[in-house]
Amino acid sequence: MTQLLEMRGIVKRFPGVVANDRVDFDLRAGEVHTLLGENGAGKSTLMNILYGLYQPDEGDVLIEGSPTPITSPIEAINHGIGMVHQHFMLVPTLTVTENVAMGAVTSKRGRMNLRVVADRIRELSESHGLAVDPDAYIWQLSVGERQRVEIIRALYRDVKLLVLDEPTAVLTPGEVDHLFKILRQMAEAGRGLVFISHKLHEVLALSDRITVLRHGRVMGEVTAQEATRETLASMMVGRPVRLAPDKPPLEPGRARLTIRNLNVMGDRGLPALEDLNLSVREGEILGIAGVSGNGQRELAESIAGLRKPTSGEVEVDGTDITGSKPSVVRDAGLAYVPEERQRDGAIGAFSVSENLILVNHNQAPMSRKGFLRNGEIRQRSRQLVDEFSVVTPGLDVPASNLSGGNLQKLILARELSGSPSVLVASQPTRGVDIGAAEYIHDRLIEQRGSKSVAILLISEDLDEVLGLADRIAVIYEGRIVGEVDAEHADRQKIGLMMAGVSDTGD
């Protein structure tokens, strides 16, 4: 096979950390080479060097055998390199079409023909199962829909080397299978693909080769045939990892969260939820399965007091909280872990301590007569950091300095510190490493058990829903189209319901 890419002895240093430590990585035409590792292992840094966003302190990048310094994304694109980033590189105030068209020539005279771009987006959307409205503004889209735009933008440019960072988070199992067929076809046509994913079964299903990074160093390279989920997880973390949570059987109690005939409008002025009914009992995890953009965000926000329903009822422990302010909802006993932790879950410029008291800073013992009590705040913050294993250099460090997994632990610590009766956890392990996901799963199971909390788990990771939930409700276009007992759940049938097929042959 032709060697498309070779990265030799790559070193990249940031203040206080070596992100890449003499990393060797290569990609051949016609293959899928997976880059695997925990958050902070150096995967994104290595790929950002390839894409021209960072410059290596040491080492060389060779494209098709020739040393090729890449100093900007434009140079990378000119060399036929495309990248779907984990953190989106989109302009919120522009439409999908305008974002895809940026930097692309769409007519012979070099002028931009947005109608041509929009038509091509529709073609790519249909052929790849990546539904997105070309006329929608980016700010109106959910996280999952924005990721689809990133994938379409890369596919639009007919690249020869494509880096995909967590590309399947927004797809149903059937769509994942279809996307993998497309990616295999791209590889068979001579393109090279770098695949980054935390879903080990997907890595094994798609990859030809797998390179594992840990703490910025290459831990080894294996073929998919040589590897198992257990061996890969152990290479990533450096210890054996439980891939499935230990969930003891429980008999759920009374309903603590009840939703009746809930109707909610989305950001585009269209119905996002229609006559939705749900109940979650104490000691139970109800998993919401669905493709991103089908009303999950609106459901979570309407429960948490961040979006007013147009009609319907939401009750927590018998208290009607429909349309109430977040403070009232919290006082009723509800805790909320939002899907976008950096935007909605924490204030990056605030310290670890300040983020831990965001919701109760005006309550004793954190404050007295309107004044904050720093000693009490630090004592409580230290207790929560220790209890939830938040890895941080100190309590005064800005939250933006924490890794994704540790920021999520911080949010979980804050939300659970108030001993809630109901927890809404939206995408609780999105983008976190296996070790942090294992920890978060254990805490959710603990809340379900010894704390008797009613947990509404909203996740686009079907494996996570199947592993944690006691019951699974499938949402499609703002409606619950089916509900199954998790113990007897069938992945294929759930996938069909996620695609809107409610008649599964039962």
Buried (B, 14 or more C-beta within 10 A) or exposed (E): EEBBBBBBEBBBBEEEEBBBBBBEBBBBBBBBBBBBBBBBBBBBBBBBBBBBBBEBBEBEBBBBEEEBEBEEBEBBBEBBBBBBBBEBBBEEEBBBBBBBBBEEEBEEEEEBBBEEBBEBBBEBBEEBBBBBBBEBBBEBBBBBBBBBBBBBBBBBBEBBBBBBBBBBBBBBBBBBEBBBEBBBEBBEEEBBBBBBBBBBEBBBEBBBBBBBBBBBBBBEBBEBEEBEBEBBBBBBBEEEBEBEBEBEEBEBEEBBBBBBEBBBBBBEEEBBBBBBBBBBBBBBBBBBBBBBBBBBBBBBBBBBBBBEBEEBBBBBBEBEBBBBEBEEBBBBBBBBBBBEBBEBBBBEEBBBBBBBBEBBEEEEEBBEEEEBBEEBBBEBBBEBBEEBBBEBEEBEEBBEBBBBBBBBBBBBBBBBBBEBBBBBBBBBBBBBBBBBBBBBBBBBBEBBEEBBBBBBBBBBBBBBBBBBBBBBBBBBBBBBBBEBEBEEBEEEBBBBBBBBBEEBEE
